[in-house]
Amino acid sequence: MDNEVEFSDYLTKCGDGKLPRLDGKFQIEIPSDLRFKGDLNCMIEWVFEGMQEHYRDQLWTSSRAIICPTNKTVDAINSKVMDKFPGQEHMYRSFDSLEEDSHLYPLEYIHTLIPSGVPPHELKLKKGCPIMLMRNFDPYKGHCNGTKYIVVNLHSRIIEAKIASGPYKDNVLFIPRIVIKPSESTFPFQLKRKQFPVRPCFAITANKSQGQTLGKVGICLERPFFSHGAYYVAQSRVGKKSSLKIMADTQFTENVVYPEIL
C-alpha cells in the first residue's frame, strides 16, 4: 500500500470479506508494510512512544491503544503498561463471596477468577491513566458501559475520573465500589465481587474499541480474531496506515466475515 487511498480500499475489502483468501475459509495474508517486526515490549514502546513526556496530556493518553482478541491478553498488556506509566500505583482489592457452597471453594481461588464483564480482584491504577467504565451510571451525561475516562484522583472509597473524549468530554464521574455478578454462568457457583467497575484501557478488545477514533493502534494477534468483523474493526480505528501495526507470529491470520450478514 503506497498511499492512504490504497489503505482505505484495503480496509473496505477487509470489512466486506473481499481480501484474497488462502488455504482455509477465512485465512488471509497480513500486508508486509503493516506487520510489526518485534516482540510485545517493542510493540508497547511503539504505541506509547514518549510516555514519560506526554503522560499528563489527556489527548495523547486517550488516543492510543493495543487491540487484542482476548481479555486474557488485554489484562496482561494493561499490567505491563501500567508498570511503565509514571506515578504512584494504587492497589484496590475486591471483596469476593459466593451465594452458596462458599465452603467448597478457597477464597484464594475465587480471587484469581476474572469472568467477562467483571473487574479483577486486584485493580492497579495510577493518576492520569486511562480506564474504561464497565457499567451504566448516567447515560444522559455520557457515563455508560464502554466509555473511556482519565483518572483524576484515587481515593480509598471513590475514584474520580473524567470522560476522555467525545461530546461528553471532561464530564466528571465519582465511581464507587459496587457488587458485580458475572452475566454468564461460567462457573458452578454464583460469584459476587464488590469492586470499582472499571478496567485500565491501555489495551482493549476489538469489541470495546468499536466507535473509537484513535491516533495510534497496535494489534496483538496472539491468536486470530474469532468474531464477525472484529479484524476489520481493530484495523479501522485509525485513519492512516502509518498509525497502525500488526504483531503476529506468522504472516497469515483469519478475517472472519460472513457475507450473508452484510
PyRosetta script that sets phi, psi and omega in degrees:
from pyrosetta import init, pose_from_sequence

init()
pose = pose_from_sequence("MDNEVEFSDYLTKCGDGKLPRLDGKFQIEIPSDLRFKGDLNCMIEWVFEGMQEHYRDQLWTSSRAIICPTNKTVDAINSKVMDKFPGQEHMYRSFDSLEEDSHLYPLEYIHTLIPSGVPPHELKLKKGCPIMLMRNFDPYKGHCNGTKYIVVNLHSRIIEAKIASGPYKDNVLFIPRIVIKPSESTFPFQLKRKQFPVRPCFAITANKSQGQTLGKVGICLERPFFSHGAYYVAQSRVGKKSSLKIMADTQFTENVVYPEIL")
pose.set_psi(1, 115.1)
pose.set_omega(1, -174.4)
pose.set_phi(2, -92.8)
pose.set_psi(2, -17.9)
pose.set_omega(2, -177.6)
pose.set_phi(3, -150.9)
pose.set_psi(3, 176.2)
pose.set_omega(3, -175.6)
pose.set_phi(4, -71.2)
pose.set_psi(4, -25.8)
pose.set_omega(4, 176.9)
pose.set_phi(5, -64.8)
pose.set_psi(5, -43.8)
pose.set_omega(5, 177.7)
pose.set_phi(6, -65.6)
pose.set_psi(6, -36.0)
pose.set_omega(6, 177.2)
pose.set_phi(7, -64.3)
pose.set_psi(7, -42.7)
pose.set_omega(7, 177.7)
pose.set_phi(8, -62.6)
pose.set_psi(8, -41.2)
pose.set_omega(8, 178.3)
pose.set_phi(9, -64.8)
pose.set_psi(9, -39.1)
pose.set_omega(9, 177.2)
pose.set_phi(10, -61.2)
pose.set_psi(10, -44.7)
pose.set_omega(10, -179.4)
pose.set_phi(11, -64.6)
pose.set_psi(11, -39.2)
pose.set_omega(11, 178.9)
pose.set_phi(12, -62.1)
pose.set_psi(12, -45.0)
pose.set_omega(12, 178.5)
pose.set_phi(13, -66.1)
pose.set_psi(13, -35.1)
pose.set_omega(13, 177.7)
pose.set_phi(14, -63.8)
pose.set_psi(14, -46.6)
pose.set_omega(14, -179.6)
pose.set_phi(15, -65.7)
pose.set_psi(15, -31.8)
pose.set_omega(15, -179.6)
pose.set_phi(16, -88.0)
pose.set_psi(16, -3.3)
pose.set_omega(16, -178.7)
pose.set_phi(17, 71.5)
pose.set_psi(17, 30.1)
pose.set_omega(17, -175.5)
pose.set_phi(18, -108.0)
pose.set_psi(18, 9.3)
pose.set_omega(18, 174.1)
pose.set_phi(19, -70.9)
pose.set_psi(19, 148.4)
pose.set_omega(19, 179.8)
pose.set_phi(20, -56.4)
pose.set_psi(20, 130.4)
pose.set_omega(20, -178.6)
pose.set_phi(21, -99.4)
pose.set_psi(21, 143.8)
pose.set_omega(21, 179.0)
pose.set_phi(22, -101.3)
pose.set_psi(22, -155.0)
pose.set_omega(22, 178.6)
pose.set_phi(23, -62.8)
pose.set_psi(23, 128.2)
pose.set_omega(23, -177.9)
pose.set_phi(24, 108.1)
pose.set_psi(24, 158.9)
pose.set_omega(24, -172.8)
pose.set_phi(25, -66.2)
pose.set_psi(25, -39.9)
pose.set_omega(25, -174.6)
pose.set_phi(26, -119.0)
pose.set_psi(26, 0.9)
pose.set_omega(26, -170.6)
pose.set_phi(27, -71.5)
pose.set_psi(27, 131.1)
pose.set_omega(27, 179.2)
pose.set_phi(28, -133.7)
pose.set_psi(28, 169.5)
pose.set_omega(28, 177.5)
pose.set_phi(29, -95.6)
pose.set_psi(29, 137.1)
pose.set_omega(29, 175.3)
pose.set_phi(30, -79.0)
pose.set_psi(30, 126.3)
pose.set_omega(30, 179.9)
pose.set_phi(31, -54.8)
pose.set_psi(31, 136.6)
pose.set_omega(31, -174.9)
pose.set_phi(32, -61.7)
pose.set_psi(32, -32.5)
pose.set_omega(32, -178.8)
pose.set_phi(33, -80.0)
pose.set_psi(33, -4.0)
pose.set_omega(33, 174.5)
pose.set_phi(34, -103.9)
pose.set_psi(34, -14.6)
pose.set_omega(34, -178.0)
pose.set_phi(35, -71.3)
pose.set_psi(35, 136.3)
pose.set_omega(35, 178.4)
pose.set_phi(36, -94.5)
pose.set_psi(36, 125.9)
pose.set_omega(36, -178.4)
pose.set_phi(37, -101.1)
pose.set_psi(37, 91.2)
pose.set_omega(37, -178.4)
pose.set_phi(38, 168.8)
pose.set_psi(38, 174.5)
pose.set_omega(38, -179.2)
pose.set_phi(39, -91.9)
pose.set_psi(39, -174.2)
pose.set_omega(39, -175.9)
pose.set_phi(40, -63.0)
pose.set_psi(40, -40.7)
pose.set_omega(40, 178.9)
pose.set_phi(41, -61.3)
pose.set_psi(41, -38.1)
pose.set_omega(41, 177.4)
pose.set_phi(42, -67.5)
pose.set_psi(42, -37.6)
pose.set_omega(42, 176.9)
pose.set_phi(43, -62.5)
pose.set_psi(43, -43.8)
pose.set_omega(43, 177.6)
pose.set_phi(44, -60.1)
pose.set_psi(44, -43.6)
pose.set_omega(44, 180.0)
pose.set_phi(45, -63.6)
pose.set_psi(45, -36.6)
pose.set_omega(45, -179.4)
pose.set_phi(46, -70.1)
pose.set_psi(46, -46.9)
pose.set_omega(46, -177.3)
pose.set_phi(47, -67.7)
pose.set_psi(47, -42.3)
pose.set_omega(47, -175.6)
pose.set_phi(48, -107.5)
pose.set_psi(48, 36.3)
pose.set_omega(48, 179.1)
pose.set_phi(49, -60.5)
pose.set_psi(49, 130.0)
pose.set_omega(49, -179.9)
pose.set_phi(50, 85.2)
pose.set_psi(50, 18.2)
pose.set_omega(50, -177.0)
pose.set_phi(51, -57.3)
pose.set_psi(51, -41.4)
pose.set_omega(51, -177.4)
pose.set_phi(52, -61.9)
pose.set_psi(52, -28.3)
pose.set_omega(52, -179.9)
pose.set_phi(53, -92.3)
pose.set_psi(53, -29.7)
pose.set_omega(53, -169.7)
pose.set_phi(54, -111.4)
pose.set_psi(54, 4.2)
pose.set_omega(54, -172.0)
pose.set_phi(55, -64.0)
pose.set_psi(55, -19.9)
pose.set_omega(55, 177.4)
pose.set_phi(56, -84.8)
pose.set_psi(56, -8.1)
pose.set_omega(56, -178.8)
pose.set_phi(57, -85.8)
pose.set_psi(57, 109.8)
pose.set_omega(57, -176.4)
pose.set_phi(58, -59.2)
pose.set_psi(58, -42.6)
pose.set_omega(58, -179.3)
pose.set_phi(59, -63.9)
pose.set_psi(59, -43.9)
pose.set_omega(59, 179.9)
pose.set_phi(60, -62.3)
pose.set_psi(60, -47.5)
pose.set_omega(60, -176.2)
pose.set_phi(61, -63.4)
pose.set_psi(61, -38.8)
pose.set_omega(61, -174.0)
pose.set_phi(62, -87.9)
pose.set_psi(62, -5.4)
pose.set_omega(62, -172.4)
pose.set_phi(63, -103.4)
pose.set_psi(63, 16.0)
pose.set_omega(63, 178.7)
pose.set_phi(64, -143.6)
pose.set_psi(64, 148.8)
pose.set_omega(64, -178.2)
pose.set_phi(65, -162.9)
pose.set_psi(65, 158.7)
pose.set_omega(65, 170.4)
pose.set_phi(66, -106.8)
pose.set_psi(66, 125.7)
pose.set_omega(66, -175.9)
pose.set_phi(67, -105.5)
pose.set_psi(67, 132.8)
pose.set_omega(67, -173.3)
pose.set_phi(68, -130.6)
pose.set_psi(68, 158.7)
pose.set_omega(68, 177.8)
pose.set_phi(69, -74.7)
pose.set_psi(69, -29.0)
pose.set_omega(69, -172.5)
pose.set_phi(70, -127.5)
pose.set_psi(70, 152.7)
pose.set_omega(70, 177.4)
pose.set_phi(71, -65.4)
pose.set_psi(71, -31.0)
pose.set_omega(71, -179.6)
pose.set_phi(72, -60.7)
pose.set_psi(72, -46.1)
pose.set_omega(72, 178.4)
pose.set_phi(73, -68.1)
pose.set_psi(73, -39.2)
pose.set_omega(73, 176.8)
pose.set_phi(74, -55.9)
pose.set_psi(74, -47.6)
pose.set_omega(74, -178.8)
pose.set_phi(75, -63.3)
pose.set_psi(75, -40.7)
pose.set_omega(75, -179.1)
pose.set_phi(76, -65.5)
pose.set_psi(76, -42.3)
pose.set_omega(76, -179.5)
pose.set_phi(77, -70.0)
pose.set_psi(77, -41.4)
pose.set_omega(77, 177.9)
pose.set_phi(78, -57.6)
pose.set_psi(78, -39.9)
pose.set_omega(78, 179.3)
pose.set_phi(79, -64.8)
pose.set_psi(79, -42.2)
pose.set_omega(79, 179.8)
pose.set_phi(80, -63.8)
pose.set_psi(80, -45.5)
pose.set_omega(80, -177.4)
pose.set_phi(81, -70.6)
pose.set_psi(81, -37.1)
pose.set_omega(81, 178.8)
pose.set_phi(82, -61.2)
pose.set_psi(82, -36.5)
pose.set_omega(82, 178.0)
pose.set_phi(83, -63.7)
pose.set_psi(83, -31.6)
pose.set_omega(83, -179.2)
pose.set_phi(84, -84.7)
pose.set_psi(84, -22.0)
pose.set_omega(84, -175.9)
pose.set_phi(85, -69.2)
pose.set_psi(85, 129.6)
pose.set_omega(85, -177.3)
pose.set_phi(86, -64.5)
pose.set_psi(86, 151.2)
pose.set_omega(86, 175.8)
pose.set_phi(87, 120.0)
pose.set_psi(87, 169.7)
pose.set_omega(87, -179.5)
pose.set_phi(88, -81.6)
pose.set_psi(88, 130.6)
pose.set_omega(88, -178.6)
pose.set_phi(89, -82.4)
pose.set_psi(89, 137.6)
pose.set_omega(89, 173.6)
pose.set_phi(90, -114.4)
pose.set_psi(90, 128.7)
pose.set_omega(90, 179.9)
pose.set_phi(91, -106.8)
pose.set_psi(91, 123.2)
pose.set_omega(91, 177.0)
pose.set_phi(92, -113.7)
pose.set_psi(92, 118.1)
pose.set_omega(92, 179.2)
pose.set_phi(93, -101.7)
pose.set_psi(93, 137.9)
pose.set_omega(93, -175.9)
pose.set_phi(94, -80.2)
pose.set_psi(94, 166.2)
pose.set_omega(94, 171.6)
pose.set_phi(95, -107.7)
pose.set_psi(95, 109.1)
pose.set_omega(95, -174.9)
pose.set_phi(96, -104.6)
pose.set_psi(96, 146.7)
pose.set_omega(96, 175.8)
pose.set_phi(97, -156.2)
pose.set_psi(97, 163.5)
pose.set_omega(97, 175.5)
pose.set_phi(98, -115.2)
pose.set_psi(98, 146.2)
pose.set_omega(98, -178.8)
pose.set_phi(99, -71.4)
pose.set_psi(99, -26.6)
pose.set_omega(99, 178.1)
pose.set_phi(100, -157.1)
pose.set_psi(100, 164.4)
pose.set_omega(100, 179.1)
pose.set_phi(101, 56.8)
pose.set_psi(101, 31.4)
pose.set_omega(101, -177.6)
pose.set_phi(102, -63.8)
pose.set_psi(102, -23.4)
pose.set_omega(102, -179.5)
pose.set_phi(103, -74.1)
pose.set_psi(103, -12.2)
pose.set_omega(103, -177.0)
pose.set_phi(104, -87.0)
pose.set_psi(104, -16.2)
pose.set_omega(104, -172.9)
pose.set_phi(105, -128.7)
pose.set_psi(105, 122.4)
pose.set_omega(105, 179.1)
pose.set_phi(106, -61.8)
pose.set_psi(106, 142.3)
pose.set_omega(106, -179.8)
pose.set_phi(107, -62.7)
pose.set_psi(107, -32.1)
pose.set_omega(107, 178.0)
pose.set_phi(108, -60.3)
pose.set_psi(108, -36.4)
pose.set_omega(108, 177.5)
pose.set_phi(109, -71.2)
pose.set_psi(109, -42.4)
pose.set_omega(109, -179.5)
pose.set_phi(110, -59.6)
pose.set_psi(110, -38.1)
pose.set_omega(110, -179.4)
pose.set_phi(111, -63.1)
pose.set_psi(111, -26.8)
pose.set_omega(111, -177.0)
pose.set_phi(112, -78.6)
pose.set_psi(112, -12.4)
pose.set_omega(112, -174.5)
pose.set_phi(113, -80.6)
pose.set_psi(113, 135.7)
pose.set_omega(113, 175.2)
pose.set_phi(114, -133.1)
pose.set_psi(114, 77.3)
pose.set_omega(114, 179.4)
pose.set_phi(115, -64.4)
pose.set_psi(115, 159.4)
pose.set_omega(115, 178.2)
pose.set_phi(116, -59.4)
pose.set_psi(116, 132.8)
pose.set_omega(116, 178.3)
pose.set_phi(117, 83.5)
pose.set_psi(117, 6.3)
pose.set_omega(117, -178.5)
pose.set_phi(118, -123.3)
pose.set_psi(118, 132.4)
pose.set_omega(118, 178.1)
pose.set_phi(119, -68.2)
pose.set_psi(119, 160.4)
pose.set_omega(119, -178.7)
pose.set_phi(120, -73.2)
pose.set_psi(120, 162.6)
pose.set_omega(120, 176.4)
pose.set_phi(121, -61.9)
pose.set_psi(121, -43.9)
pose.set_omega(121, 177.9)
pose.set_phi(122, -105.4)
pose.set_psi(122, 111.3)
pose.set_omega(122, -177.5)
pose.set_phi(123, -107.9)
pose.set_psi(123, 111.3)
pose.set_omega(123, -179.2)
pose.set_phi(124, -98.8)
pose.set_psi(124, 123.9)
pose.set_omega(124, -179.2)
pose.set_phi(125, -137.0)
pose.set_psi(125, 157.1)
pose.set_omega(125, 174.8)
pose.set_phi(126, -136.3)
pose.set_psi(126, 150.7)
pose.set_omega(126, 177.3)
pose.set_phi(127, -60.5)
pose.set_psi(127, 130.7)
pose.set_omega(127, 179.8)
pose.set_phi(128, 93.5)
pose.set_psi(128, -8.4)
pose.set_omega(128, -178.5)
pose.set_phi(129, -80.7)
pose.set_psi(129, 155.4)
pose.set_omega(129, 177.4)
pose.set_phi(130, -82.4)
pose.set_psi(130, 139.2)
pose.set_omega(130, 175.8)
pose.set_phi(131, -133.4)
pose.set_psi(131, 161.2)
pose.set_omega(131, 177.2)
pose.set_phi(132, -122.3)
pose.set_psi(132, 132.5)
pose.set_omega(132, 179.0)
pose.set_phi(133, -74.6)
pose.set_psi(133, 139.7)
pose.set_omega(133, -175.2)
pose.set_phi(134, -110.3)
pose.set_psi(134, 4.3)
pose.set_omega(134, 178.5)
pose.set_phi(135, -144.4)
pose.set_psi(135, 155.3)
pose.set_omega(135, 174.5)
pose.set_phi(136, -78.8)
pose.set_psi(136, 129.8)
pose.set_omega(136, 177.1)
pose.set_phi(137, -112.9)
pose.set_psi(137, -57.6)
pose.set_omega(137, -178.4)
pose.set_phi(138, -146.6)
pose.set_psi(138, 82.5)
pose.set_omega(138, -175.8)
pose.set_phi(139, -57.2)
pose.set_psi(139, -30.6)
pose.set_omega(139, -178.2)
pose.set_phi(140, -66.9)
pose.set_psi(140, -19.6)
pose.set_omega(140, 177.2)
pose.set_phi(141, -110.6)
pose.set_psi(141, 12.4)
pose.set_omega(141, 175.7)
pose.set_phi(142, 89.1)
pose.set_psi(142, 4.4)
pose.set_omega(142, -176.4)
pose.set_phi(143, -90.1)
pose.set_psi(143, 82.1)
pose.set_omega(143, -173.5)
pose.set_phi(144, -122.9)
pose.set_psi(144, 161.8)
pose.set_omega(144, 173.5)
pose.set_phi(145, -56.9)
pose.set_psi(145, 126.1)
pose.set_omega(145, 179.8)
pose.set_phi(146, 97.2)
pose.set_psi(146, -5.9)
pose.set_omega(146, 179.0)
pose.set_phi(147, -75.0)
pose.set_psi(147, 138.1)
pose.set_omega(147, -179.8)
pose.set_phi(148, -93.3)
pose.set_psi(148, 136.0)
pose.set_omega(148, -178.4)
pose.set_phi(149, -126.9)
pose.set_psi(149, 163.6)
pose.set_omega(149, 168.4)
pose.set_phi(150, -113.1)
pose.set_psi(150, 130.0)
pose.set_omega(150, -179.7)
pose.set_phi(151, -68.8)
pose.set_psi(151, 126.7)
pose.set_omega(151, 178.3)
pose.set_phi(152, -95.3)
pose.set_psi(152, -48.5)
pose.set_omega(152, 179.2)
pose.set_phi(153, -147.3)
pose.set_psi(153, 149.2)
pose.set_omega(153, 178.7)
pose.set_phi(154, -120.2)
pose.set_psi(154, 118.0)
pose.set_omega(154, 178.9)
pose.set_phi(155, -116.6)
pose.set_psi(155, 171.9)
pose.set_omega(155, -176.1)
pose.set_phi(156, -67.8)
pose.set_psi(156, -32.2)
pose.set_omega(156, -175.6)
pose.set_phi(157, -121.3)
pose.set_psi(157, 2.4)
pose.set_omega(157, -177.6)
pose.set_phi(158, -151.7)
pose.set_psi(158, 147.3)
pose.set_omega(158, 173.0)
pose.set_phi(159, -116.6)
pose.set_psi(159, 125.1)
pose.set_omega(159, 177.0)
pose.set_phi(160, -98.1)
pose.set_psi(160, 124.6)
pose.set_omega(160, -176.8)
pose.set_phi(161, -143.2)
pose.set_psi(161, 155.2)
pose.set_omega(161, 177.6)
pose.set_phi(162, -125.3)
pose.set_psi(162, 146.5)
pose.set_omega(162, -178.2)
pose.set_phi(163, -62.2)
pose.set_psi(163, 133.8)
pose.set_omega(163, -170.2)
pose.set_phi(164, -76.2)
pose.set_psi(164, -36.1)
pose.set_omega(164, -174.1)
pose.set_phi(165, -159.5)
pose.set_psi(165, 175.3)
pose.set_omega(165, 177.4)
pose.set_phi(166, 93.1)
pose.set_psi(166, -173.1)
pose.set_omega(166, -175.9)
pose.set_phi(167, -64.6)
pose.set_psi(167, -20.9)
pose.set_omega(167, 179.8)
pose.set_phi(168, -105.0)
pose.set_psi(168, 19.6)
pose.set_omega(168, -177.3)
pose.set_phi(169, -51.5)
pose.set_psi(169, 136.9)
pose.set_omega(169, 176.9)
pose.set_phi(170, 76.1)
pose.set_psi(170, -1.0)
pose.set_omega(170, 171.0)
pose.set_phi(171, -62.9)
pose.set_psi(171, 129.7)
pose.set_omega(171, -174.2)
pose.set_phi(172, -94.0)
pose.set_psi(172, 141.2)
pose.set_omega(172, 176.1)
pose.set_phi(173, -130.6)
pose.set_psi(173, 132.7)
pose.set_omega(173, 173.9)
pose.set_phi(174, -98.9)
pose.set_psi(174, 111.8)
pose.set_omega(174, -169.7)
pose.set_phi(175, -99.8)
pose.set_psi(175, 121.1)
pose.set_omega(175, 177.3)
pose.set_phi(176, -96.2)
pose.set_psi(176, 170.3)
pose.set_omega(176, 168.6)
pose.set_phi(177, -72.7)
pose.set_psi(177, 140.5)
pose.set_omega(177, 174.9)
pose.set_phi(178, -134.9)
pose.set_psi(178, 162.0)
pose.set_omega(178, 176.8)
pose.set_phi(179, -84.3)
pose.set_psi(179, 125.5)
pose.set_omega(179, -176.9)
pose.set_phi(180, -122.7)
pose.set_psi(180, 134.8)
pose.set_omega(180, 175.6)
pose.set_phi(181, -117.7)
pose.set_psi(181, 139.4)
pose.set_omega(181, 176.6)
pose.set_phi(182, -57.7)
pose.set_psi(182, 138.0)
pose.set_omega(182, 180.0)
pose.set_phi(183, -75.5)
pose.set_psi(183, -22.5)
pose.set_omega(183, 179.7)
pose.set_phi(184, -109.9)
pose.set_psi(184, 144.1)
pose.set_omega(184, -180.0)
pose.set_phi(185, -86.2)
pose.set_psi(185, 77.9)
pose.set_omega(185, -178.3)
pose.set_phi(186, -90.9)
pose.set_psi(186, -9.4)
pose.set_omega(186, -178.1)
pose.set_phi(187, -126.0)
pose.set_psi(187, 159.7)
pose.set_omega(187, 178.9)
pose.set_phi(188, -80.3)
pose.set_psi(188, 24.1)
pose.set_omega(188, 178.8)
pose.set_phi(189, -152.8)
pose.set_psi(189, 164.5)
pose.set_omega(189, 179.2)
pose.set_phi(190, -102.1)
pose.set_psi(190, 109.9)
pose.set_omega(190, 179.6)
pose.set_phi(191, -82.9)
pose.set_psi(191, 138.7)
pose.set_omega(191, 171.1)
pose.set_phi(192, -122.9)
pose.set_psi(192, 123.7)
pose.set_omega(192, -178.4)
pose.set_phi(193, -124.9)
pose.set_psi(193, 121.6)
pose.set_omega(193, 175.9)
pose.set_phi(194, -96.4)
pose.set_psi(194, 110.3)
pose.set_omega(194, -173.7)
pose.set_phi(195, -156.8)
pose.set_psi(195, 163.1)
pose.set_omega(195, 173.0)
pose.set_phi(196, -67.0)
pose.set_psi(196, 128.0)
pose.set_omega(196, -174.6)
pose.set_phi(197, -80.5)
pose.set_psi(197, 59.9)
pose.set_omega(197, 179.8)
pose.set_phi(198, -139.8)
pose.set_psi(198, 162.1)
pose.set_omega(198, 172.1)
pose.set_phi(199, -138.2)
pose.set_psi(199, 148.3)
pose.set_omega(199, 169.1)
pose.set_phi(200, -59.9)
pose.set_psi(200, 150.9)
pose.set_omega(200, -179.0)
pose.set_phi(201, -135.2)
pose.set_psi(201, 42.5)
pose.set_omega(201, 164.7)
pose.set_phi(202, -64.2)
pose.set_psi(202, -36.0)
pose.set_omega(202, 174.9)
pose.set_phi(203, -121.7)
pose.set_psi(203, 144.5)
pose.set_omega(203, -178.8)
pose.set_phi(204, -144.8)
pose.set_psi(204, 164.6)
pose.set_omega(204, 173.6)
pose.set_phi(205, -82.8)
pose.set_psi(205, 164.0)
pose.set_omega(205, 178.2)
pose.set_phi(206, -60.7)
pose.set_psi(206, -36.6)
pose.set_omega(206, 180.0)
pose.set_phi(207, -61.2)
pose.set_psi(207, -43.7)
pose.set_omega(207, -179.0)
pose.set_phi(208, -74.4)
pose.set_psi(208, -17.2)
pose.set_omega(208, -179.1)
pose.set_phi(209, -84.3)
pose.set_psi(209, -9.9)
pose.set_omega(209, -177.1)
pose.set_phi(210, -59.1)
pose.set_psi(210, 135.0)
pose.set_omega(210, 178.5)
pose.set_phi(211, 88.3)
pose.set_psi(211, -9.2)
pose.set_omega(211, -179.1)
pose.set_phi(212, -91.4)
pose.set_psi(212, 142.9)
pose.set_omega(212, 171.2)
pose.set_phi(213, -112.0)
pose.set_psi(213, 119.0)
pose.set_omega(213, -173.7)
pose.set_phi(214, -117.5)
pose.set_psi(214, 160.2)
pose.set_omega(214, -179.5)
pose.set_phi(215, -92.7)
pose.set_psi(215, -23.6)
pose.set_omega(215, -178.8)
pose.set_phi(216, -154.4)
pose.set_psi(216, 129.8)
pose.set_omega(216, -175.9)
pose.set_phi(217, -135.9)
pose.set_psi(217, 132.6)
pose.set_omega(217, 168.0)
pose.set_phi(218, -112.3)
pose.set_psi(218, 137.0)
pose.set_omega(218, 178.1)
pose.set_phi(219, -109.8)
pose.set_psi(219, 122.0)
pose.set_omega(219, -178.6)
pose.set_phi(220, -103.6)
pose.set_psi(220, 104.6)
pose.set_omega(220, -177.2)
pose.set_phi(221, -99.0)
pose.set_psi(221, 74.9)
pose.set_omega(221, 172.3)
pose.set_phi(222, -70.2)
pose.set_psi(222, -18.0)
pose.set_omega(222, 171.2)
pose.set_phi(223, -157.5)
pose.set_psi(223, 159.3)
pose.set_omega(223, -178.6)
pose.set_phi(224, -66.6)
pose.set_psi(224, 154.3)
pose.set_omega(224, 170.0)
pose.set_phi(225, -64.7)
pose.set_psi(225, 142.9)
pose.set_omega(225, -171.5)
pose.set_phi(226, -116.3)
pose.set_psi(226, -2.6)
pose.set_omega(226, -179.7)
pose.set_phi(227, -111.1)
pose.set_psi(227, 158.5)
pose.set_omega(227, -175.8)
pose.set_phi(228, -57.7)
pose.set_psi(228, 124.4)
pose.set_omega(228, 173.4)
pose.set_phi(229, 76.0)
pose.set_psi(229, 1.4)
pose.set_omega(229, -174.6)
pose.set_phi(230, -66.1)
pose.set_psi(230, -38.9)
pose.set_omega(230, -179.6)
pose.set_phi(231, -64.3)
pose.set_psi(231, -40.8)
pose.set_omega(231, 176.6)
pose.set_phi(232, -64.3)
pose.set_psi(232, -45.3)
pose.set_omega(232, -179.5)
pose.set_phi(233, -57.5)
pose.set_psi(233, -45.3)
pose.set_omega(233, -178.4)
pose.set_phi(234, -61.3)
pose.set_psi(234, -43.2)
pose.set_omega(234, -176.4)
pose.set_phi(235, -74.5)
pose.set_psi(235, -29.4)
pose.set_omega(235, -172.8)
pose.set_phi(236, -88.5)
pose.set_psi(236, 12.5)
pose.set_omega(236, 176.7)
pose.set_phi(237, -74.7)
pose.set_psi(237, -15.3)
pose.set_omega(237, 179.3)
pose.set_phi(238, -117.6)
pose.set_psi(238, 158.2)
pose.set_omega(238, -179.4)
pose.set_phi(239, -103.0)
pose.set_psi(239, -5.5)
pose.set_omega(239, -178.3)
pose.set_phi(240, -125.6)
pose.set_psi(240, 139.6)
pose.set_omega(240, 178.8)
pose.set_phi(241, -60.4)
pose.set_psi(241, -36.3)
pose.set_omega(241, -177.1)
pose.set_phi(242, -68.4)
pose.set_psi(242, -12.8)
pose.set_omega(242, -179.0)
pose.set_phi(243, -96.0)
pose.set_psi(243, 6.0)
pose.set_omega(243, -175.7)
pose.set_phi(244, -127.4)
pose.set_psi(244, 133.4)
pose.set_omega(244, 173.2)
pose.set_phi(245, -138.5)
pose.set_psi(245, 145.2)
pose.set_omega(245, -177.5)
pose.set_phi(246, -122.0)
pose.set_psi(246, 122.3)
pose.set_omega(246, 179.5)
pose.set_phi(247, -105.0)
pose.set_psi(247, 120.8)
pose.set_omega(247, -179.6)
pose.set_phi(248, -146.4)
pose.set_psi(248, 156.3)
pose.set_omega(248, -179.5)
pose.set_phi(249, -72.1)
pose.set_psi(249, -27.5)
pose.set_omega(249, 179.7)
pose.set_phi(250, -128.0)
pose.set_psi(250, 173.7)
pose.set_omega(250, 179.3)
pose.set_phi(251, -86.2)
pose.set_psi(251, 6.7)
pose.set_omega(251, -178.7)
pose.set_phi(252, -122.3)
pose.set_psi(252, 153.1)
pose.set_omega(252, 173.4)
pose.set_phi(253, -152.6)
pose.set_psi(253, -175.1)
pose.set_omega(253, 179.9)
pose.set_phi(254, -112.5)
pose.set_psi(254, 133.8)
pose.set_omega(254, 174.9)
pose.set_phi(255, -111.3)
pose.set_psi(255, 91.7)
pose.set_omega(255, -175.0)
pose.set_phi(256, -77.3)
pose.set_psi(256, 108.2)
pose.set_omega(256, 177.6)
pose.set_phi(257, -138.2)
pose.set_psi(257, 127.9)
pose.set_omega(257, 176.3)
pose.set_phi(258, -103.6)
pose.set_psi(258, 103.0)
pose.set_omega(258, -175.8)
pose.set_phi(259, -55.5)
pose.set_psi(259, -30.6)
pose.set_omega(259, -178.6)
pose.set_phi(260, -64.0)
pose.set_psi(260, -26.3)
pose.set_omega(260, 176.7)
pose.set_phi(261, -71.4)
pose.set_psi(261, -37.3)
pose.set_omega(261, -179.3)
pose.set_phi(262, -73.8)
pose.dump_pdb("model.pdb")
